[in-house]
Amino acid sequence: MEIQIDSEYALDCVNLNGNPIEKPPLEVVRQGNKAIQNYYSQMELQGKDYLFEAKMLIVGEGESGKTTLSHKVHNADCALPHIDDRTRGITIKPYHFKVNARDGEGTRPFQLNVWDFGGQEIYHATHRFFLSKRSLYVLVADNRKDDTDFNYWLNIIELFAGDSPMIILLNEKGDVQRSINIAELRGRYPESIKEVIAVNFKTREESDEYIRRKRLQKIEKLKSHIEHNAYCLPHIGEPLPALWLDVREAIENGTRNCIYREEFDDICRKHKITGEQDITTLLGYFHDLGVVLHFDENPLLRNRVILKPFWATNAVYRIFDNDGIKAKEGRFRRNDCIALWNGDEYRHMHDLFMELMKNFQLAYEIDQTGNMVAPQMLPQDTPDYNWATNNNLLMQYRYDKFMPKGIFSQFAVKMNRYIANNKWIWRNGVIQERDGTQAEIIENLFDRRIYIRFAGPNIAEFRAIITDTLDEISNSYHKLQYEKMIPCNCSVCSENKVPHFFRFSALRNRLQKGIKATIECEISAEDVLMLPLLEGLDIGQMKGKYEDMGKRGEWEKEVQIKTVKIFLASSSELSNHRKEFEIFIRCKNDEYGKKGIYLKLTLWEDFPDAMSQTRLQDEYNKAVADSDVFVSLFHTKVGKYTEEEFQKALETFKENGRPLVYTYFNDTAVNISDITQDVLSLLNFKKRLNELGHFPTSYTGIDDLKNQFSDQMTKFIPKLTGV
């Protein structure tokens, strides 16, 4: 059974919610079953050791005292930094102290990596890459300014770090004391807030010796809280394969900032870690802990391992903290960046930094012209642009209690290929175009909403792409709650500037469950067809041809929705194809919805393995029997029980005539290193299909798959629906 992490609820699994995983480390568990098995095999071969290392991240507004805290942790009586010494980018300094060994044998050195973030708002957009779980957080507030948005910072930390421990530090700059409602904060974040402590960092500059000593005592008390909470982090003292720590020490003592992946492998082999999967598991663990940076999913970055994260991130931040770049208001040239990366440490690294900037979703390049755009630095003024006001479809994203900064800028970078006119993008909005259809996307942080407006002939497909991207970004935040909203199109709301909005999820759930084809508008009390709301269909002409004849009943009869249930099973290696297939079905609903047909797609990742291994065969039979069409996608492997389950699906078809069973095999090239013993199961399964008279179908890519299945749909949908 494949391990699943972070799902609030999952079917057909052993649910361990509320029972924390003690070993292997969570960072290993997140990599999946192979990494878990690999962890135990390495432990058995190497023996175990313990890593006493953690991250402390200092966050807060600019000039709140974050850099001062970073200095005072190392030396409580050091001089206050000059105002011009503000942090640009990120500084990371190791702080060492002694702790008791978990096995009770004396003490061990503890390394706390203190991350000091620049306070400028441009840096907030990249917090998501570094604010991780199983770290200690210190939120610094300047008592003089009283400008710390506790709601913002506490929500940000919760979104990225879950219930990680947090210390709130009230910096008594200028001897200004401040009281906050500690009980209220603890009530909202009972698991996170460990300490709220007020400190005045002015010690060496203080002439009164008594006051100076009292302040030093407070700072030492703060350091004691920091050390205690760092030591209590759940991963501290976790048993690790002993040789992992040797590799960690080699990285720590090395002088190079970045190496090729092959060189990292050589370091591991030098320390007797030779298996390819062993090295991959270790690299993933180090990345999650922030020891290194390695972006395996980015084809232009996967061959690099950044050994000094602050070196790379500060190179990127150097661009956005430059006065010359700021003066260009979000539009600059690639050569502007290269001119700023002029030191020896940056030699031959320009392409790496440019790709990191894109990977951090800070900027994009316009069609490889060298012209760069950083959405979060653009002017706030809305430009003039053309917009067709007829046949518009509206939509909103409404965020519940909190909306983090940076969602729109991430979206603009990820979806920049659809920006037809690069003058039509500003700080919080953009106009995009695809196949003659326009989309206007505007973010309003004050309202906690994203407003979307569509116009054109292919709304459903473009909306599917846009909402899929916004969902992906929003879901990357831990516990972020939001809802997609669709405006009512009844006779009253169509003319109303403030129409009633339906929750997208409620409409889809009602339609899929077959409760009714309509839903009542709360303003007009009219019954509104749900399918056009969901798919963005223009039903005016269809409805009009009956209403003009006084035959509204005929209209309602014709649009009785007929549902075709399509079940898609695919392994995780084809997750991108599954995602594209889902968008394809949504687009097909635009076509078939005009005929009163709704295609209900059910997705279940690794469905055959999960169902059979738990032996929930009754549930499997129910799911298959309830489907009209059963589709399976394969690439390099077949699940352990797939043959048994396919046989059952085929038997069900022979008995009932449904579901129609389709099997598609992806014929794209496979790296030799990715071929395992699982490929034998694939060959045997294909042979078995031939014996059953069910011949497998090959496809070369997602477009080929969509074309082939579209041809099949023209054949089976009329038979299934009679339309």
C-alpha positions in Angstrom: 0.0 0.0 0.0 1.4 3.4 -1.0 2.0 5.8 1.9 0.0 9.0 1.7 1.0 12.2 3.6 -1.0 15.3 4.5 -4.3 14.1 3.2 -7.1 15.1 5.7 -9.0 12.0 4.7 -8.2 9.1 2.4 -10.1 6.0 1.5 -8.8 2.4 1.9 -5.8 3.0 4.1 -4.7 2.6 7.7 -5.3 6.0 9.1 -2.6 7.1 11.5 -4.0 10.6 12.2 -3.1 11.6 15.8 -0.4 9.0 16.0 2.9 10.8 15.1 5.4 8.9 13.0 8.6 8.6 15.1 10.7 6.8 12.5 11.6 7.0 9.8 11.9 10.8 9.7 8.9 12.5 8.1 11.1 13.9 5.4 11.8 10.3 4.3 8.2 9.2 4.6 7.2 12.0 2.3 9.4 10.5 -0.5 7.2 7.3 -0.6 7.5 3.6 -0.1 10.8 3.1 -1.8 12.5 5.7 0.4 11.0 4.2 3.5 12.3 0.7 2.6 15.6 2.2 1.7 15.9 4.0 5.0 15.5 0.7 7.0 17.9 -1.2 4.8 20.6 1.5 5.3 20.0 1.5 9.0 20.5 -2.2 9.1 23.8 -2.0 7.1 25.3 1.1 8.5 24.1 1.2 12.1 22.5 4.4 13.5 23.6 7.8 14.6 21.7 11.0 15.6 21.5 14.4 13.9 21.2 17.3 16.4 20.6 20.0 13.9 17.6 22.3 13.3 16.5 25.6 11.7 15.4 28.7 13.5 13.6 31.2 11.2 13.4 34.8 12.3 10.5 36.7 10.7 8.8 40.0 11.0 8.5 43.4 9.5 11.5 45.4 8.2 13.6 47.1 10.9 11.8 45.2 13.7 15.1 43.8 15.1 15.5 40.5 13.3 19.1 41.1 12.5 19.8 42.3 16.0 18.3 39.0 17.4 20.5 37.0 15.0 23.6 38.8 16.4 22.5 38.6 20.1 21.9 34.8 19.9 25.6 34.5 19.3 26.8 37.2 21.6 24.3 38.7 24.1 26.4 41.8 24.7 27.3 42.6 21.2 26.8 46.1 19.8 23.6 47.0 18.0 23.9 46.7 14.2 23.9 50.0 12.3 20.6 50.8 10.6 22.4 50.4 7.2 23.2 46.8 8.1 19.7 45.6 7.4 19.4 42.1 6.0 19.3 41.9 2.2 17.9 38.5 1.3 18.7 35.8 3.8 21.6 35.3 6.2 22.2 31.9 7.8 24.5 31.6 10.8 25.1 28.4 12.8 24.6 28.7 16.6 26.2 25.9 18.6 25.3 24.7 22.1 25.4 21.5 24.1 22.4 19.2 24.8 21.8 16.0 26.6 22.1 12.9 24.3 18.8 11.1 23.8 20.4 7.8 24.8 21.5 9.3 28.2 25.2 9.1 27.4 26.6 12.5 28.2 26.1 15.6 25.9 26.1 16.2 22.2 26.8 19.4 20.2 23.7 21.0 18.7 23.7 23.1 15.6 20.9 25.6 15.2 21.0 27.3 11.8 19.6 30.8 12.4 17.8 32.1 9.3 17.4 35.9 9.2 15.0 37.1 6.5 15.0 40.5 5.0 11.9 42.4 6.0 11.1 44.0 2.6 7.8 42.8 1.1 9.5 41.4 -2.0 11.0 38.8 0.3 7.6 37.7 1.6 6.8 36.1 -1.8 9.6 33.5 -1.3 8.9 32.6 2.3 7.0 29.5 1.1 10.3 28.0 -0.1 12.0 28.2 3.3 9.3 28.2 6.0 9.1 24.5 6.7 7.7 22.2 9.3 9.8 20.9 12.1 11.5 24.2 12.6 11.5 26.9 15.3 10.1 30.3 14.5 10.7 33.6 16.2 8.3 36.5 15.3 10.0 39.8 16.1 7.7 42.9 16.7 9.0 46.5 17.1 7.2 48.0 20.1 7.8 51.6 18.9 6.1 51.2 15.5 3.3 49.0 16.6 3.0 47.9 13.0 3.4 44.2 13.3 0.4 42.4 11.7 0.2 39.5 14.1 -2.7 38.0 12.2 -0.7 38.0 8.9 2.5 36.5 10.4 0.8 33.9 12.6 -1.3 32.8 9.6 1.7 32.6 7.3 3.6 30.5 9.8 0.6 28.2 10.3 0.1 27.8 6.6 3.7 26.8 5.9 4.8 25.3 9.2 1.6 23.7 10.7 2.0 23.5 14.5 5.7 24.3 14.6 6.8 26.0 17.8 6.9 29.8 17.8 8.3 32.4 20.1 6.9 36.0 19.9 9.6 38.5 20.7 8.5 42.1 21.7 11.5 44.3 20.9 11.5 47.2 23.4 13.2 49.6 21.1 13.6 53.1 22.6 12.4 51.6 26.0 8.9 51.4 24.6 6.9 48.7 26.3 3.8 47.1 24.8 1.1 44.8 25.9 -0.7 42.3 23.6 -3.6 40.0 24.2 -1.5 36.9 24.9 -4.5 34.8 26.0 -6.3 35.5 22.7 -3.2 34.6 20.7 -2.7 31.4 22.6 -6.4 30.6 22.2 -6.0 30.8 18.4 -2.7 29.0 18.2 -2.6 26.8 21.3 -0.1 24.3 19.9 2.3 26.8 18.3 3.0 29.8 20.7 5.5 28.6 23.3 6.7 31.9 24.7 5.9 35.6 24.5 8.9 37.6 25.8 9.8 41.3 25.9 13.5 42.1 25.5 15.5 45.3 25.2 18.6 44.6 23.1 20.4 47.8 24.1 23.2 46.5 26.4 26.6 47.6 25.4 25.3 51.1 24.6 23.6 51.3 28.0 25.5 53.5 30.6 23.5 52.3 33.6 25.2 49.1 34.7 22.2 47.8 36.7 19.8 48.2 33.7 22.4 46.6 31.4 22.7 43.5 33.6 18.9 43.2 33.8 18.7 43.3 30.0 21.4 40.8 29.6 19.5 38.4 31.9 16.4 38.8 29.7 18.5 38.0 26.6 20.0 34.9 28.2 16.5 33.8 29.3 15.4 34.3 25.7 18.4 32.2 24.5 17.4 29.5 27.0 13.9 29.4 25.6 15.3 29.1 22.1 17.6 26.3 22.9 14.9 24.4 24.8 12.3 24.6 22.0 14.9 23.7 19.4 15.9 20.6 21.4 12.2 19.6 21.7 11.6 19.6 17.9 10.2 16.2 16.9 13.0 15.3 14.5 15.8 16.0 17.0 17.5 12.8 18.1 15.9 10.7 15.3 18.0 7.7 14.4 19.5 8.0 11.0 21.8 5.7 9.0 25.2 6.5 10.5 26.9 7.3 7.2 24.4 10.1 6.5 26.0 12.2 9.1 29.4 11.7 7.5 28.0 13.2 4.3 26.4 16.0 6.2 29.8 16.9 7.8 31.5 16.8 4.4 29.0 19.2 3.0 29.3 21.5 6.0 33.1 21.6 5.7 33.2 22.0 2.0 34.0 25.3 0.3 32.0 25.0 -2.9 28.6 26.7 -3.2 27.1 24.4 -5.9 28.0 21.1 -7.5 26.6 18.8 -10.2 24.4 16.0 -9.1 27.0 13.5 -10.2 29.5 15.2 -7.8 27.1 14.8 -4.9 26.8 11.1 -5.8 30.6 10.9 -5.7 30.6 12.4 -2.2 28.2 9.8 -1.0 30.2 7.0 -2.6 33.3 8.3 -1.0 31.5 7.8 2.3 30.4 4.3 1.3 26.8 5.1 0.3 26.7 3.6 -3.1 23.2 2.6 -4.0 21.4 5.0 -6.4 18.2 4.9 -4.4 20.2 5.3 -1.1 21.7 8.5 -2.5 18.3 9.8 -3.7 16.7 9.2 -0.4 19.5 11.0 1.4 19.4 14.0 -1.0 15.7 14.4 -0.5 16.1 14.3 3.3 18.8 17.0 3.2 16.7 19.2 0.9 13.7 19.0 3.2 15.8 20.0 6.2 17.3 22.9 4.3 20.8 21.5 4.3 20.9 21.8 0.5 18.6 22.9 -2.3 17.8 20.4 -5.0 14.8 20.8 -7.3 14.3 17.4 -8.8 11.1 18.3 -10.7 12.7 21.1 -12.6 14.5 19.7 -15.7 16.8 22.7 -15.8 17.8 22.4 -12.1 17.7 18.7 -11.3 21.3 18.2 -12.3 22.6 20.8 -9.7 22.8 20.5 -5.9 23.2 23.8 -4.1 25.3 23.2 -1.0 25.0 26.8 0.3 21.3 27.8 0.1 22.0 31.4 1.3 24.5 31.9 -1.6 21.9 31.1 -4.2 18.9 32.8 -2.7 20.9 36.0 -2.0 22.1 36.1 -5.6 18.4 36.1 -6.6 17.4 38.6 -3.9 20.3 40.8 -5.1 18.2 41.6 -8.2 15.1 42.7 -6.4 17.0 44.7 -3.7 18.8 46.8 -6.3 17.8 50.4 -6.7 18.3 50.4 -10.4 16.0 47.3 -10.8 13.4 48.9 -8.5 13.4 52.0 -10.6 12.4 49.9 -13.7 9.2 49.0 -11.9 9.1 45.3 -12.6 10.4 45.3 -16.1 14.1 44.8 -16.7 16.5 43.0 -18.9 18.4 39.7 -18.4 21.6 41.6 -18.9 20.7 43.8 -16.0 20.8 40.7 -13.8 24.1 39.5 -15.2 25.7 42.9 -14.5 24.8 42.5 -10.8 26.2 38.9 -10.7 29.7 40.1 -11.4 31.7 38.5 -8.6 33.9 35.4 -8.8 31.5 33.4 -6.8 28.8 34.0 -9.5 31.0 33.1 -12.5 29.3 30.6 -14.9 26.2 30.6 -12.6 24.0 33.1 -14.5 21.7 30.6 -16.1 21.3 28.8 -12.8 20.2 32.0 -11.0 17.8 32.9 -13.8 16.2 29.5 -13.6 16.0 29.8 -9.8 14.3 33.2 -10.2 11.7 31.5 -12.4 11.5 28.5 -10.1 10.8 30.8 -7.1 8.1 32.3 -9.3 9.5 35.8 -8.8 9.8 36.7 -12.5 9.3 35.3 -16.1 11.0 36.0 -19.4 9.0 37.1 -22.4 9.4 34.6 -25.1 13.2 34.2 -24.6 13.8 37.8 -25.6 15.8 38.7 -22.5 12.9 41.0 -21.3 12.0 40.1 -17.7 8.8 40.8 -15.8 8.5 40.7 -12.0 4.7 40.9 -11.3 5.1 41.9 -7.6 7.2 45.0 -8.6 4.9 46.3 -11.3 2.9 49.5 -11.0 -0.5 49.3 -9.3 -2.3 51.4 -11.9 -4.6 49.4 -14.2 -3.7 49.8 -17.9 -6.2 50.4 -20.6 -7.2 47.3 -22.4 -9.9 46.0 -24.8 -12.7 43.8 -23.4 -15.7 42.3 -25.0 -18.6 42.8 -22.6 -21.0 40.4 -24.3 -21.5 36.8 -23.1 -19.1 37.2 -20.1 -18.7 34.5 -17.5 -17.8 35.5 -14.0 -16.1 33.6 -11.2 -14.5 34.3 -7.9 -12.0 32.7 -5.5 -13.0 33.6 -1.9 -10.5 32.9 0.8 -12.0 32.3 4.2 -10.1 34.0 7.1 -6.8 34.7 5.5 -5.3 35.2 2.0 -1.5 35.1 1.8 0.4 37.6 -0.3 1.9 36.3 -3.5 -0.8 34.0 -4.9 -1.4 36.3 -7.9 2.3 36.9 -8.7 2.8 33.1 -8.6 -0.1 32.7 -11.0 1.1 35.3 -13.4 4.6 33.7 -13.6 3.2 30.2 -14.0 0.7 31.3 -16.7 2.7 33.9 -18.5 2.5 32.0 -21.8 -1.1 33.2 -22.0 -0.3 36.9 -21.7 -0.9 38.0 -25.3 0.0 41.7 -24.6 2.6 42.2 -21.9 1.4 45.7 -21.3 -1.8 44.2 -19.9 -0.4 43.1 -16.6 -0.1 45.1 -13.4 0.6 44.6 -9.7 -2.6 42.7 -9.0 -4.1 41.9 -12.3 -3.6 40.5 -15.8 -5.4 39.9 -19.1 -4.8 36.5 -20.6 -5.9 34.9 -23.9 -6.2 31.4 -25.3 -7.8 30.4 -28.6 -9.7 33.6 -28.9 -11.0 33.6 -25.3 -9.9 36.2 -22.9 -9.6 36.0 -19.1 -9.3 38.9 -16.7 -7.8 37.9 -13.3 -7.7 40.5 -10.5 -6.5 40.0 -7.0 -7.9 42.0 -4.1 -6.1 41.3 -0.8 -8.4 43.5 1.2 -11.5 41.5 0.2 -9.5 38.2 0.2 -10.7 37.5 -3.3 -9.6 36.8 -6.8 -12.1 38.1 -9.4 -12.1 36.3 -12.8 -14.0 37.3 -15.9 -14.1 35.4 -19.2 -15.2 36.3 -22.7 -15.0 34.3 -25.9 -15.9 31.0 -27.6 -13.8 28.5 -25.5 -14.5 29.5 -22.0 -14.8 26.1 -20.4 -11.4 24.8 -21.4 -9.6 28.1 -20.5 -11.4 28.2 -17.2 -10.4 24.6 -16.4 -6.7 25.6 -17.0 -6.9 28.7 -14.9 -8.8 27.2 -12.0 -6.5 24.2 -12.0 -3.4 26.5 -11.6 -5.1 28.6 -8.9 -6.1 25.4 -7.1 -2.5 24.1 -7.3 -1.1 27.3 -5.8 -3.7 27.6 -3.1 -3.4 24.0 -2.1 0.3 24.4 -1.7 -0.5 26.3 1.5 -1.1 24.2 4.6 -4.8 24.5 5.7 -5.6 27.4 3.4 -9.4 27.5 3.1 -11.1 28.9 0.0 -14.1 28.4 -2.2 -14.7 28.9 -5.9 -17.9 30.9 -6.5 -20.1 31.0 -9.6 -22.7 33.8 -10.1 -26.3 33.0 -10.7 -27.6 33.6 -14.2 -31.3 33.8 -13.4 -33.4 36.6 -14.9 -32.9 38.8 -11.9 -29.2 38.1 -11.3 -28.3 38.5 -15.0 -29.3 42.1 -14.7 -27.9 42.7 -11.2 -24.4 44.1 -10.6 -24.3 42.1 -7.4 -25.7 38.7 -8.3 -26.1 35.8 -6.0 -23.1 33.4 -6.0 -23.2 29.6 -5.7 -20.4 27.6 -4.3 -18.7 25.7 -7.1 -18.2 22.6 -5.0 -21.9 22.5 -3.9 -23.1 22.7 -7.5 -20.7 20.0 -8.6 -21.6 17.7 -5.7 -25.4 18.1 -6.3 -25.0 17.4 -10.0 -22.8 14.4 -9.5 -25.1 12.9 -6.9 -28.0 13.4 -9.3 -30.1 15.3 -6.7 -31.6 17.7 -9.2 -30.7 19.4 -12.4 -31.5 22.8 -11.0 -30.9 24.9 -7.9 -32.9 27.7 -6.5 -31.6 31.2 -6.6 -31.8 32.9 -3.1 -32.6 36.3 -4.6 -35.2 35.5 -7.3 -36.3 32.0 -6.1 -36.0 30.9 -9.7 -34.8 27.3 -10.5 -31.5 27.6 -12.3 -29.9 24.9 -14.4 -26.6 23.8 -12.7 -24.8 22.4 -15.7 -24.4 25.8 -17.6 -23.2 27.3 -14.3 -20.5 24.7 -14.0 -19.4 24.5 -17.5 -19.9 28.1 -18.6 -22.3 27.3 -21.4 -24.2 29.9 -23.4 -27.8 28.5 -23.2 -29.5 31.6 -24.4 -30.2 30.4 -28.0 -31.2 26.9 -26.9 -33.6 28.3 -24.3 -34.9 31.0 -26.6 -36.1 28.7 -29.4 -38.6 27.1 -27.0 -39.6 30.2 -25.0 -40.4 32.1 -28.1 -42.9 29.3 -28.9 -44.3 29.4 -25.4 -43.0 25.9 -24.7 -40.9 26.3 -21.6 -42.0 22.8 -20.5 -40.4 21.4 -23.7 -37.1 23.2 -22.8 -37.1 21.7 -19.4 -37.8 18.3 -20.8 -35.0 18.5 -23.3 -32.4 19.5 -20.9 -32.9 16.6 -18.5 -29.3 15.7 -17.8 -28.0 12.3 -18.7 -24.9 11.4 -16.8 -22.1 9.2 -18.3 -19.8 7.9 -15.5 -16.2 7.6 -16.5 -13.8 5.9 -14.1 -10.1 6.7 -14.6 -7.4 4.5 -13.0 -3.7 5.4 -13.4 -0.5 5.0 -11.5 1.3 8.0 -9.9 3.9 8.0 -12.7 1.2 9.2 -15.0 -0.2 11.9 -12.7 0.4 14.6 -15.4 -1.5 12.6 -18.0 -4.3 12.1 -15.5 -4.5 15.8 -14.8 -4.6 16.6 -18.5 -7.3 13.9 -19.1 -9.4 15.6 -16.4 -9.2 18.9 -18.2 -10.0 17.2 -21.4 -13.2 15.7 -19.9 -14.2 19.1 -18.6 -13.8 20.6 -22.0 -15.8 17.8 -23.5 -18.6 18.7 -21.1 -18.8 22.0 -23.0 -19.6 20.1 -26.2 -21.8 17.4 -24.7 -23.5 19.7 -22.2 -25.4 21.3 -25.0 -27.0 18.0 -25.7 -28.0 17.6 -22.0 -25.2 15.1 -21.3 -22.9 15.4 -18.3 -19.6 13.4 -18.2 -18.8 12.6 -14.6 -15.2 11.7 -14.2 -14.1 9.7 -11.1 -10.4 9.7 -10.3 -8.6 7.3 -8.0 -4.8 7.4 -8.0 -3.4 3.9 -7.9 -6.9 2.6 -7.5 -6.3 -1.1 -8.4 -3.4 -1.5 -5.9 -5.1 0.3 -3.1 -8.4 -1.5 -3.4 -7.1 -5.0 -3.7 -4.3 -4.9 -1.1 -6.9 -3.9 1.5 -9.1 -6.7 0.0 -12.1 -4.3 -0.1 -13.4 -6.2 -3.1 -17.0 -5.3 -2.5 -16.1 -1.6 -2.7 -14.2 -2.3 -5.9 -17.1 -4.2 -7.5 -19.4 -1.4 -6.5 -17.2 1.2 -8.1 -16.8 -0.8 -11.3 -20.4 -1.7 -11.6 -21.5 1.9 -11.1 -19.4 3.1 -14.0 -20.3 3.3 -17.6 -16.8 3.5 -18.8 -13.6 2.1 -17.2 -10.3 3.6 -18.4 -6.8 2.5 -17.2 -3.5 4.2 -18.1 -0.2 2.3 -17.9 3.4 3.2 -18.6 6.3 1.2 -17.0 4.5 -1.0 -14.5 1.3 -2.8 -13.6 0.1 -2.9 -10.0 0.4 -6.2 -8.1 -3.4 -7.0 -8.3 -4.3 -5.2 -11.5 -4.7 -8.4 -13.6 -7.2 -9.8 -11.1 -9.1 -6.5 -11.0 -9.1 -6.1 -14.8 -10.5 -9.6 -15.1 -13.3 -8.7 -12.7 -14.1 -5.6 -14.7 -14.2 -7.7 -17.9 -16.5 -10.2 -16.2 -18.8 -7.4 -15.1 -18.9 -6.1 -18.6 -19.8 -9.5 -20.1 -22.5 -9.9 -17.5 -24.1 -6.4 -17.6 -22.8 -4.8 -20.8 -21.1 -2.2 -18.7 -18.6 -0.7 -18.0 -17.0 -0.4 -21.3 -13.3 -1.2 -20.6 -10.4 0.7 -22.2 -6.7 0.2 -21.6 -4.1 2.6 -22.8 -0.3 2.2 -22.7 2.0 5.2 -22.9 4.7 4.5 -25.4 7.0 7.5 -24.7 10.7 6.9 -24.1 11.8 5.6 -20.7 15.2 6.3 -19.1 17.2 3.2 -18.7 17.7 4.0 -15.0 13.9 4.0 -14.5 13.4 0.5 -15.8 12.9 -2.0 -12.9 11.6 -5.5 -12.5 8.1 -4.0 -12.7 8.5 -3.8 -16.5 8.1 -7.6 -16.6 4.6 -7.3 -15.0 3.7 -4.9 -17.8 4.8 -7.3 -20.5 3.0 -10.2 -18.9 -0.1 -8.1 -18.5 -0.1 -7.1 -22.2 0.2 -10.8 -23.1 -2.7 -11.7 -20.8 -4.8 -9.0 -22.5 -4.2 -10.5 -25.8 -5.2 -13.9 -24.5 -8.5 -12.4 -23.3 -9.2 -10.9 -26.6 -8.8 -7.4 -25.2 -6.1 -5.8 -27.3 -4.1 -3.0 -25.7 -4.0 0.5 -27.2 -0.8 2.5 -27.4 -0.6 6.3 -27.2 2.5 8.5 -27.8 1.5 11.4 -25.6 -1.4 13.1 -23.9 -2.6 14.7 -27.2 -2.7 11.3 -28.9 -4.6 9.9 -25.9 -7.2 12.6 -26.1 -7.6 12.2 -29.8 -8.1 8.4 -29.5 -10.5 8.6 -26.6 -12.4 11.4 -28.3 -13.0 9.1 -31.3 -14.3 6.4 -29.0 -16.6 8.9 -27.2 -18.4 9.7 -30.5 -19.2 6.0 -30.7 -20.1 5.0 -27.2 -21.9 8.2 -25.9 -24.9 7.9 -28.3 -25.2 4.2 -27.3 -25.1 5.0 -23.6 -27.4 8.0 -23.7 -29.6 7.5 -26.7 -28.7 11.1 -27.8 
